[in-house]
Amino acid sequence: MYPPGKRPLVLMLLSLLLAGSAFGYSFDDDIPEINAPVARLTYVRGNVQVRRADSEEWERAVTNLPIVEGDEIVADNDSRFEIQFAVDKFLRADELTSVRLLTLKDEGVAVSVPQGNVSVRLNDLDSSAEFFEIDAPRSTIALQSKGTYRIDAGQAGASAVRISVFEGGEARVYSSTSGFTLRSGRTARVFIEGRLDGEWELGDSDSYADAFDRWSADRDESISENQRDSYYGSYYDEDIYGADELDEYGDWVYAQDYGYIWRPYSSSISSYSDWSPYRYGQWRWVPPYGWTWVNDEPWGWATYHYGRWIWYNGYWHWAPYGYDRYGRSWWRPAMVVFTTYGNNYCWYPLDYYSPYYNYNYHYYAGSNYRRRRNWGGNQNPAPAPTPPAKVSSRVPRSTPILTPEQRQARRTTPPLQNIPPTGVVTASKDEFANGRGAYRRPPLSTAREVLSKAPVEAQTPPILPTYEEAGKRLGRDVRVERPVVTRPANADKTGATTRTDQAPLDNRLKNTRMLGNRPPLEVNTPQGEVKTAPGVTPGRPRTGGVDRPAGQTPPLIERPATPPAEEKQRETPSYPQQQRRPQPPLQPTPRQETPRYEPPKQETPRYDPPPQRRPEPPLQRERPRSEPPRRETPRYEPPPQKSEPPSRPAPAPKNDPPPKKSEPSKPAPSPPLQRGGGSKKDPDQ
């Protein structure tokens, strides 16, 4: 299709890239074959040990040690440690505390705390897009917003777990049987054994701060000060977390060919004899990446796992990015090139224009380790778009734009022109994994020979020793003679339920233990409106926490299955008593009420026995009210006179005619009724 010698330059470059990719040679913005998220130990005090996933060996933990999913960290007496998961997420552990990373990925974090005390500081958390969960004994705490959280799991034999929320935080707490929401300023004590298992009691958060709280507050203040003066979004992006520590140890300068680069103060490296990058530290085995550099300098996390070290104006500087980088900043075990010379390994900083050099290629390329455990990699990686939230294009680039020919020429240029011979470090194959003190400079002639070959000319990286081979010769800085004995026997049995995958438990537990697999009656929308949840029958009375279908009798909240033995212990003291209590109280209650209402019996004679109140007008008023029709005619006469004649007519004719004379109009009708002739005498009188 194309004439000889006229193949497009793009195809020529593509063939070179494919040749290099045979041993893991890729550009910085390419998605790595292994891209598992990595956390780091930002603070270590005392005897802190770590056990890697799929391993029973314990190692000594040090500052800036990478931590990956499945790792377990324990602290001895008078020991503490701090883990940083991102720019805005920290977990701190007190003495006699065990922490295991159950899930570690971009979408969220889940840790297990079988014993001890931990404090979590979240400066930012979007619960709709990410999660942060803590599994304590028989309980799970799902953090919902930024704030400070403390979880006291206690030691072996503890009967309760205590959760406290501060500084605007909010958490959903799940016990072995139910769940509830815990807001800022509140404390919950969740019982994890006995007859109260699964229950809780609430209270206000204590204002008293112990030594662990004070230390956590000091760490928060120090980190906040560093991040306040950092250059996230300008010199580097948030993927390069830990770069905010550099301002305390060096200066940022502008270079025409590299943009803003960082140079350490002379005082920051004066304690290291003849300092150069990747010389003072140790090579540690970190699955799934393989051999990983762990620096001794307190500021070296970002500078040794991102960007490039460059020799500029007679000094070592660190550039946040290599040239071939336009997307996300991926974490790397080290930015170096490995080679061999005799019985020694040699390494030096990766050149600014060189793509990433995968010196661990032989470790997991074609091995079964990646198939045994999903580390976020892909056996057949394909191009994929970078997540928008992680794109670093917002950081301005000030490096010059080169043509493809210029870029290819710079990649094939021997490193000797850009890296001084003093930048080469070597160690014998037997001392490679011994740790501090085993690394030195090779002879200058050897260093020049190593730097005279461009890394793209190498067919494959040297075969580094496996962890099993190097483990026999680990130095005292790595080897642990006696594991910490505080690790509980039930370290793997935490959480309100069993985690079956890397998904968060919050949604599942909320539906089963708080809502009973039914939608809530009302849902608050982001705009503040209250709407009926889907599936709720409109127009029904809004009672209960969730919608109960018509005719349903089972309980709304589904509780986890309980073993028969425990079920008997729980049901026998509750259900029979609830059935008997309503019956006996019905009989004693009236007996107790009768003496209580005896004084009202005294009130009844107040209305009846007193003779003074009977003849009183109220009684007379009641009688005319009872017989109003009979006395309608004498409306003009007073009611007492009308009431008297009907009572006196019978005795009047028998005994007393004179009182009838006082009433001339009335005696006339009375005699004719009894005598028969009185009607004629009345008109004459």
ABEGO torsion letter per residue (X at the ends): XBBBGABBAAAAAAAAAAAAAAAGBBBAABBBABABBBBBBABBBEBBBBBBBGBABBBBBBBGBBBBBGBBBBBBBGBBBBBBABAABBBBBBBGBBBBBABBBAAEBBBBBABEBBBBBBABBBAAABBBBBBBBGBBBBBABBEBBBBBAEBBGBABBBBBBBGGBBBBBBBAABBBBBBBGBBBBBBABEAABGBBBBBBBBABBBAAAAAAAAAAAAAAAAAAABABGAABBAABBGAAAAAAABBBBBBAAAEBBBBBBAAAAAABBGBBBGABEBBBBBOAAEBBBBBABAAAAAAAABEBBBBBGGBBBBBABBABBABBBBBBABBBBBBBBEABBBBBBBBAABBBBBAAAAAABGBAAAAABBAGBBABBBBBBBBAAABAAABBBABBBBBAAAAAAAAABBAAAABBAAABBBBBAAAAAAEBGABBBBBAAAAAAAAABBAAABABBBBBBBAAAAAAABBAAABBABBBAABBAAAABBEABBBABABBAAAAAAAAAAAGGBBBABBBBAAGBBBBBBGBBBGBBBBEABBBBBGBABBABBBBBBBAAAAAAAAAAAAAAAAAAAAAAAAAAAAAAAAAAAAAAAAAAAAAABAAAAABAAAAAAAAAABAAAAAABAABBAAAAAAAAAAAAAAAAABAAAAAABAAAAAAAAAAAAGAAAAAAAAX
